[in-house]
Amino acid sequence: MEIKDIAKAIENELNTFEVMYQECKTSDVGMLSDILSYSLSQKSKKIRPLLTLLVAKACGGLSDSTYRSAIIVELLHTASLAHDDVLDNSDLRRNQPTINSRWGNNAAILYGDYLFGKSLQLIHTKEDFELLPIYSKIARELPMGELLQKDVLEKGDISREAYFSVIDYKTSSLLGASAYIGAKTATTDKDYTKYAEEFGRLLGRAFQIKDDILDFEISQVNGKKYGNDIKECKFTLPILDYIDTLSEEVKLNVINFVKQKDKSDEDVLKLVLDIAKSGSIEKTEEQVKYYSNKAKEVLSNLPESQYREILEQLVEILVKRNN
């Protein structure tokens, strides 16, 4: 089963979301119009709106506010990616040229700012305004995650605490918010909204750890290059688990190599292969399983329904994916 199979369960709702989302990403301004058209043409799993709509279904049903809030979260996410690509000097995202590589850094930053402004424009009703705290939380935590990651890199902090702090800000918070607004726009039950957000956050941890594991996939089946985290001097969980298996002398050599800014592809490949052979990836996979199981445990507190079962299936798909 794949995400597209999950999406079929709410095909009409996703189509409604897509139409509304595309309407929000149009403009008559020349360059902005081109950037928005290009952005819409990029393939995306749209995990966040899928999560929002499914949780809303599981907690009672969709409202107009559900669609608007799902769009707002997706706009905030897209804006943060545009800014991140500028900060990271990224030329590619999902094997496609980034906004900054095509139109320049200034245009990419202004595009992100435009999306932030557009998200605020969608807030109309009393129900929408009640969600302002979660929107502001997203807008605050995404850049905090990026700043924390840079701080961690500069200080050379290789603790697990630092790793989880970064992924909690950059990934878990967004999936937690996506699940929260699904419940908040569907029910007045505060327990359901609490469980929904916790579910999303746990899923976010499992999802990001799995993403970090995929950086050690050498086959490049989906066009994603391996070893990017090593090249960017990031100590992700697979690397931390590998370091724990080494003697002090070898450990120091590996730490210094990962911190080194200029690395040859051959040296990166060697480390990737060493990590793959060490059994560390399997150990990291245990953490994916741990957090995905915790997510499903929390999910069991939502009302029993076919949509809760579909959410359980979504968890499995996300943590067993190969891209």
N, C-alpha and C positions, 0 to 999 in steps of 0.2 A: 504494500500500500504506500502511496505517495501523498504529498500535500494536496495535489490536484484532486485526489480521491476524497480527501477530507472536505475540500472546498465545494464539492458537488452537493453536500448536505445542506449548504446555505447558498446555493448558486444564485438564486434571485436576489438575496440580500447583498451578496458580494457585487453583483452587477449594478445594483442601485448605488452602492458605495463607490464603485469605479466611475460611474457617470458623474456623480457629485464631485468626486476627487478631481476628475479631469476638468470640470467646469471651474474649479478653484485654481487651476494651473494654466490659465490663459491670460494673455495680455496683448494690447495693441502696440506696446512699445517695442520697437524693432529688435534690439539685442535681447531684451528680456523675453520677448515672444519666442525667439530662436532657442534660448536656453531652456525655457519651459517645455517647448516641443521636444527638445532633445532629452530632457529629463523624463518626460512621460514615455518616451520610446524605450527606456532602459528596462530590462526585465527585472522583476522583483517578486519574491515569494509573498510579500505583504503579510508577513507573519503577525504583525501587530494588529492590523484591522481584523484579520481572521480570528485572532484571539479575543478581541473585543466583542465581535459579533457572536461568537460561539458562547462566550460567558454570559452575554445578555440573554441569549436563547435559553441557556441552562438555568438562569435566575428568574425567568418570567416572560421575557420577550423584548423585542426591539422597540425603540421610540425614535422620533426624529432626532432627539438629542444624542442617541447612540451613534447615529451616522455622523453627525457633526463632530462629536468628540473623537470618533475614530479617525476622521479626516484631520482634525487638529493635531493629534498625536503623530500621525504620519508626516504632516508638514513640519512639525518640530524636529522629528527624526531626520528628515531629508535635509533640513536647514543645517543641522549639526554635522551631517556628513560632508556637506559642501565646505563648511568651515574647517573641519578636520583635515580634509584633503589639502587645503591651503597650508595648514600648520605642518603637515607631514610631507609637503612637497610631492604628493602622490600624483603620478601620471595616469594610473589605471585604477579602476574600481570594477570588480567582476569582469576583468579582461576588456573593459571599454574605457576610452579616454575620459578623464575626469573633467568637470566644468572648468577648473582652473587651468588645465593643460590646453583646453580649446579656446577659452575666452580670456584667460589671464586671472591673476589672483584678485584684483580689484573687483572684477565682474562677479567672481565666485562668492566673494564676501557679501557684496550687495545683493546677490541672488538669495543667499541664506537669510540676510536681513529682511528681504521682501517676503520670504516665506513665514518668518516669525510674525511680521505685521499682518499677513494674510490670515494666519491662524487666529489672531485676535478679532479680526473682522467677522469671523464665523460665530462668535458668541452673541446669541440673540435673546434667549429666554431665561427665565428664573432658574430653570434646571441647568442651563448652560453656565450661568454665573456661579452656581453652587460648586461647579467643577474647577473654578479658577485656582484653588489651592493646589490641585494635582497638576494643572498645567504649569503653574509657576515652579512647582517642584521639579518637573521634567526640565524646564528651561534652566533651572539652577544646577541640577545634578549632572546634566550632560557635560557642560563645560568644566564643572568641578572634577569630573572623571578624567577629562583630557589634561587638566592642569596637574592633577594628582599623578597621572601616568608620567608626565614630563618630570615632575619632582622626584618620583621614584627612580626614573632613569638617570637623572643627574646625580642623585645621591648613591646610586648603585645598590639600592635596597632590594635584597633578594629574599625577603621574608615572605612567608605565605600570607601573613596579615596584609602586607602591601598589595600582593596579587589580588586577594579577594576584595579589598577595598576598591581597587580600580574597576574590577568587573562588576561590582555591585552598583557603582555609579554609572558606568558606561552601558551596561546591558541589563542587569537585573531590575534597575529602577524603571526602565522603559517598559519591560514586559509586565512588571508589577502594576504599573500605571494603566497599561492597556487592559489588563484583566479587571482592575479596580473599576474603571469607568464603564466596562461592560456590565458589571453588577450594579453599580450606582445608578445607571440609567434604566435599570430593569426592575429594581426592587427597593423597598425602604428598609429592608432587613440589614442592620448594621453588621451582624455576624457574617452574612454572606459577602458583603463588600470587604470585610477584613480577611476572610478566608481566600477570596478571589485574589486580592493583592498579594497575599503570602504565597499562594500558588504560583502566580506570575513571577515573583522574585526567585523562588526556588527553581522554576523552569529556566529562568534567565541564567542562573549559575550553571545548570547542567548544559544549557545551550552554548554558553561561552567556552566552557571547558572542552566541550566537543569540538568547537571551532578551533581552539588552540591545538587540539590533537590533529585535526585535519591539515594543519600547517606542516606536518611531518609525512604527509601522503605524497610519495614521489611520482606516482603515475600521472599526475596532472590531468586526470580524465576530463575535468571541467574547466581547464584553462587557468586554474589558480596555481601559481608557482609555490613550490615548497620552500621552507626555510626563511620566509619573510620576517618572522618574529626574531629569529637569530640575527638576521641582517640589520634589523632595527634595534638591536641590543635589548630586547625584551625578555625578561625571565618569566616565561609562562609556566603553568603547572607541569607539563611534561618535562621541561628542562629542570625544574626544581626537584622533581621526583628522581630524575637521572643523577643529579648532583649528589643526592643523598646516598647513592650506591658507590660513590667513589672514595678513594683514599684522599687524605688531606692534600697531598701534592698534586694529584691529578685533578681534584676538585678545583684547586686554585687556578690551574691552567685553563680549565673550561670556563670558569667565571671570568677570567681575564679575556679570554677569546670572545665570549658573548658581549662583553663590554666594549671590545675593540670596534671602532667605527668602520674601518675599511677591511672587508673580508672578501676573499676570493670565493667564487662559486664552488670550486673544488673543496676548499676547507669547510664550507657550510655543508656541502653534501656529505663529507666524511662524518661530521658531528651528527647530522640527521640519521645516517646509517648506524652510527654507534648507539644513539639513543633507541633506535628501532630494535636493535639486537639485544639491548640490555634488559628488556622486559618492563621498562619504565612506562611505556605507553599503556600496557595492560593495567599497570597500577593506577595510572591516571583515569583510565576507563572506569575503574571502580568508583571514583568520585562522581563521574557522570551518572552511573547507576544509582549511587547513594542519593544524589540530589533529585534525580528524576523520580525515584521511589518516594522520597519525602513530598515531592510536588503532588504525586497521585494520592498520597495519604491525606493531604490537606484538601485536595479536590473532593474527596469523599464526603466532606462536610456540606457540599452544595446539594440541592435537591436532586434526587435520583431521576434521571431522564436519559433519552438517547443522546442528548447534546453533552451531558457529562461524560458519557461513554466515548463520544467522539473526541472530547478534549483529552481523555486518557490515551486514545489512539494517536492524537497529535503529539503528545509527549514522546511516545515511542518513536514516531517518525523523525522528530527533530533530533533525538539523541542517537539515532542509528543512521543518520544521513551520511552521504559521502561527498557532499559539497556544501 
